[in-house]
Structure formats: C-alpha cells, structure tokens
Amino acid sequence: MKVGIAERADRLVAILVMKFIDQGKISLDDKIELNHRMNVLNERLDSLKLSRSRLLEQLERARRPAHRNVLLNGLKALEREIEEVSVKVP
C-alpha cells in the first residue's frame, strides 16, 4: 500500500511531538497548534494537486496555442507552489 504525504507527515509529527513532550520541550497546547498547522498544510497540498490534475486535463483538450500557453503558465505556477508547500511538510 502506498503511503501518502499526509499520512507520512502525520506520523512524523506525532513522533517528533512525543519526543518533545517526553523531554518537556513542548506543551499539549503546542502539540494541538502544530497538528492544526500540519493539517492546514496537508489540505493545501491536496488542493493544489487537485488543481494541477484538472489543469492537466484542460491542457490535453486545449487546441489553441494562446490557451495552451496560459494553461502552461498556470501549471508552472502551481508546481512552484506545490514545491513550496511540500518543503514545509515533513
């Protein structure tokens, strides 16, 4: 079974948070805030990937060069943003 980014991120966050709690370096409130932020990042990443797949579908159907260029520019922007968000997700 293939493990997605969200699942890996959740596991890593849980492991890191438990280590910090054990060492007394993070409070329960901090853990809740960290989990919330990770969930927001994962939701954003999922949304960007869905937008990317839709844009690719449109690109396959596009016939006019100007329309294809607009779609390609959008795709490049989406891929940059996906990369930025992916870096923030462990």
N, C-alpha and C positions, 0 to 999 in steps of 0.2 A: 504494500500500500504506500502510495506517495504521500509524504507529509508536506503540507502547505506552509507558506511563510508564517501565516497567523499561528498555526499550531507550534511551530518551532519557536516563534517569538514568545508565545505564552509559556512554553516550557522553560526557556532561558530566563525569562523574567522571574518566574516562580523560583527557580534555583537560586538566582542572584539575590532575590529578596529574602529568601530563607537564610542564606548565608549572612546577609547584613543584619537581619533580626537576631540571629544567633550571636553575632558579635556586638550587638547593641548599637549598631550604626544606623539603623533605620526604624522608624516607628510604624505602627499599624496604619496611621493616617497617611504616612508617606507611601506605604505599600498600596493603599487604595488609590492614591493620586497617580502613582506610577502605572498601575493596572489600567486606570482610566485613560491615561495618555497613550499607552500601548494599544488599547482598543481603538482609540481615535485614529492613530496612525495606520492600523491594520484595515480599518474601514475605508480610509482614504486610499490606501494602496489597492484594495479590491475595486473601489470605484474607478480609479484610474485605469486599471486593467480592463474593466468592462468597457470603458470609453475607448480604449485602444482597440479592442476587438471589434467594436461597432465601426470605428473609423476604418479599419482594415477591410471590413465588408463593403463599406461605401467605396473605398478605393478600388476594389475589384470590379465594381459596377461602373465607375466613372469612365467616361469616354473622352470628354473634352480636356485638352491639356491644361487650361486655366483651372478647371475644377480639380484635376489631379494634383496640381501644384499647391492649391490651397489645402487639400487633404494631406499631402505630404508634409507641408509645414506644420499642420496641426499634429500630425503623428510625431514629428521630431520634438515638438514642444512637450507632448505627452510623455514621450520616452525620457526626456530630460527630467521631468517631474517625477516619474516613476523611479528613476535612479536616485534622485534626491531623497525621496521618502524611504526607499529601500535601504539607504545608508543609515537612516535613523532607526530602522527596525533591526534588532539583533538577530 
